[in-house]
Amino acid sequence: MENLEEIAPSAIANATKIFVNGCWVGIHRDPEQLMATLRKLRRQMDIIVSEVSMIRDIRDREIRIYTDAGRICRPLLIVENGQLLLKKKHIDNLKEREYNNYGWQMLVASGVVEYIDTLEEETVMIAMSPDDLRQEKEYAYCTTYTHCEIHPAMILGVCASIIPFPDHNQSPRNTYQSA
């Protein structure tokens, strides 16, 4: 990343702007590589914590990073190369968690589950179930999933998930009832 005080104004036009919590801090010339590195660091939880949000806006040539508290985040399973990173060994460890102290935080720390906020959710492709990942291989013309829902009911949230028969209601009624 190049600092704003150290670059010529003519260099800004060809680079991607980097914002941290709304403040313009610098530019970068290879945004794809930067985003891959930031995602890798967030999934390893070494330097970047899991609640940090990173958005790449290709049209506006911006990378926006948010670290402030109070943002609504939700967990999603990570998909790479059309495969869930959640494997049978993770499930077996969860089943035996009273013996090995393996829980939710270990899934997040091992890079299987990722917290996504509402702004970052607009830039990812979310499969509703693992079955969608299998169907993607048959119809792989334009879909590349990056994440998968833990369960389809999780898209509604806690309050909306207890509404009886939400698929038979009008959408505004579900919104009013869950508020």
C-alpha positions as CSV (number, residue, x, y, z in Angstrom):
1,M,0.0,0.0,0.0
2,E,1.2,3.5,-0.8
3,N,0.6,6.3,1.6
4,L,-1.3,9.3,0.4
5,E,1.3,11.8,1.5
6,E,4.0,10.0,-0.5
7,I,2.4,9.7,-4.0
8,A,1.9,12.0,-6.9
9,P,-1.8,13.0,-7.7
10,S,-1.4,11.5,-11.2
11,A,-0.8,8.1,-9.7
12,I,-4.2,8.0,-7.9
13,A,-6.2,7.7,-11.2
14,N,-4.8,4.3,-12.0
15,A,-4.8,2.8,-8.6
16,T,-7.4,1.4,-6.2
17,K,-8.3,3.6,-3.2
18,I,-8.2,2.0,0.3
19,F,-10.5,3.2,3.0
20,V,-10.4,2.1,6.6
21,N,-13.6,3.0,8.6
22,G,-14.4,5.6,6.0
23,C,-11.0,7.4,6.0
24,W,-8.9,7.3,2.8
25,V,-5.6,6.0,3.9
26,G,-3.8,5.0,0.7
27,I,-3.8,3.3,-2.7
28,H,-2.8,-0.1,-4.0
29,R,-1.9,-1.1,-7.5
30,D,-2.9,-4.8,-7.2
31,P,-6.3,-5.0,-5.5
32,E,-7.0,-8.7,-6.3
33,Q,-3.8,-9.8,-4.6
34,L,-4.4,-7.5,-1.6
35,M,-7.9,-8.8,-1.1
36,A,-6.7,-12.4,-1.3
37,T,-4.0,-11.7,1.3
38,L,-6.5,-9.9,3.6
39,R,-9.0,-12.7,3.4
40,K,-6.3,-15.3,4.1
41,L,-5.2,-13.3,7.2
42,R,-8.8,-13.0,8.4
43,R,-9.5,-16.7,8.0
44,Q,-6.3,-17.6,9.9
45,M,-7.1,-15.0,12.6
46,D,-3.4,-14.3,13.2
47,I,-3.3,-10.5,12.5
48,I,-6.9,-9.7,11.4
49,V,-9.8,-10.7,13.7
50,S,-12.8,-12.4,12.2
51,E,-15.2,-9.5,12.6
52,V,-13.3,-7.2,10.3
53,S,-15.2,-6.5,7.0
54,M,-13.4,-6.1,3.7
55,I,-15.3,-5.0,0.6
56,R,-13.8,-4.6,-2.9
57,D,-15.8,-2.3,-5.1
58,I,-14.6,-3.0,-8.6
59,R,-16.7,-0.3,-10.3
60,D,-15.5,2.5,-8.0
61,R,-12.0,1.1,-7.7
62,E,-12.1,1.0,-3.9
63,I,-11.3,-1.3,-1.1
64,R,-13.3,-0.5,2.1
65,I,-12.2,-2.1,5.4
66,Y,-14.5,-1.7,8.5
67,T,-13.3,-2.6,12.0
68,D,-15.8,-0.5,14.1
69,A,-18.1,-2.2,16.6
70,G,-21.8,-2.5,16.2
71,R,-22.0,-3.8,12.6
72,I,-24.4,-6.7,12.1
73,C,-22.4,-9.8,11.1
74,R,-23.6,-13.3,10.4
75,P,-21.8,-16.6,10.1
76,L,-21.4,-18.4,6.7
77,L,-19.6,-21.5,5.7
78,I,-16.7,-20.9,3.3
79,V,-16.6,-22.4,-0.2
80,E,-13.4,-22.7,-2.2
81,N,-13.3,-24.2,-5.7
82,G,-16.9,-25.3,-5.5
83,Q,-16.3,-27.3,-2.3
84,L,-17.2,-26.6,1.3
85,L,-14.2,-26.3,3.6
86,L,-16.3,-28.0,6.3
87,K,-15.2,-31.6,6.3
88,K,-16.2,-34.7,8.1
89,K,-13.3,-34.3,10.6
90,H,-14.8,-31.0,11.7
91,I,-18.2,-32.6,12.3
92,D,-16.6,-35.5,14.2
93,N,-14.7,-33.0,16.4
94,L,-17.9,-31.2,17.2
95,K,-19.6,-34.5,18.1
96,E,-16.8,-35.2,20.6
97,R,-16.4,-31.7,21.9
98,E,-16.7,-32.7,25.6
99,Y,-13.4,-34.7,25.2
100,N,-11.4,-32.4,22.9
101,N,-12.8,-28.9,23.7
102,Y,-13.6,-28.3,20.0
103,G,-16.4,-25.7,19.5
104,W,-17.7,-22.9,17.4
105,Q,-14.6,-20.7,17.9
106,M,-12.4,-23.5,16.6
107,L,-14.5,-23.6,13.4
108,V,-14.0,-19.9,13.0
109,A,-10.2,-20.1,13.9
110,S,-9.7,-23.0,11.4
111,G,-11.1,-21.0,8.6
112,V,-14.3,-23.0,8.0
113,V,-16.8,-20.4,9.1
114,E,-16.5,-16.7,8.3
115,Y,-18.5,-13.7,9.7
116,I,-19.9,-11.5,6.9
117,D,-21.5,-8.1,7.5
118,T,-24.3,-6.6,5.4
119,L,-21.9,-4.5,3.1
120,E,-19.6,-7.5,2.4
121,E,-22.7,-9.7,1.8
122,E,-23.4,-7.7,-1.4
123,T,-20.0,-8.8,-2.9
124,V,-20.2,-12.5,-2.2
125,M,-22.2,-15.4,-3.8
126,I,-24.0,-17.4,-1.2
127,A,-25.4,-20.9,-1.8
128,M,-28.5,-21.7,0.2
129,S,-27.4,-25.3,0.8
130,P,-24.6,-27.8,-0.1
131,D,-27.0,-29.2,-2.7
132,D,-26.6,-26.0,-4.6
133,L,-22.9,-26.6,-4.8
134,R,-23.5,-30.0,-6.3
135,Q,-25.9,-28.6,-8.9
136,E,-23.4,-25.8,-9.7
137,K,-21.2,-28.5,-11.3
138,E,-23.9,-29.5,-13.7
139,Y,-24.8,-25.9,-14.6
140,A,-21.4,-24.1,-14.2
141,Y,-22.1,-21.4,-16.7
142,C,-22.1,-18.3,-14.4
143,T,-22.2,-19.3,-10.8
144,T,-19.2,-19.3,-8.5
145,Y,-20.2,-19.6,-4.9
146,T,-17.9,-18.2,-2.3
147,H,-20.0,-19.0,0.8
148,C,-22.8,-21.3,1.9
149,E,-25.6,-20.9,4.4
150,I,-25.3,-23.0,7.5
151,H,-29.1,-23.7,7.2
152,P,-31.6,-22.0,4.9
153,A,-33.6,-20.8,8.0
154,M,-30.5,-18.8,9.1
155,I,-31.1,-16.2,6.4
156,L,-34.1,-14.9,8.3
157,G,-32.5,-14.4,11.7
158,V,-33.6,-15.5,15.2
159,C,-36.9,-13.4,15.5
160,A,-38.1,-14.2,11.9
161,S,-37.3,-17.9,12.2
162,I,-40.1,-18.5,14.7
163,I,-42.8,-17.0,12.4
164,P,-45.1,-19.9,11.5
165,F,-45.1,-20.6,7.7
166,P,-43.2,-17.5,6.6
167,D,-43.1,-18.8,3.0
168,H,-46.9,-18.5,2.9
169,N,-47.0,-14.8,4.1
170,Q,-46.3,-11.7,2.2
171,S,-42.8,-10.4,2.7
172,P,-43.9,-7.2,4.5
173,R,-45.9,-9.2,7.0
174,N,-42.8,-11.2,7.9
175,T,-40.8,-8.0,8.3
176,Y,-43.4,-6.5,10.6
177,Q,-43.8,-9.6,12.6
178,S,-40.0,-10.0,13.2
179,A,-39.4,-6.4,14.1
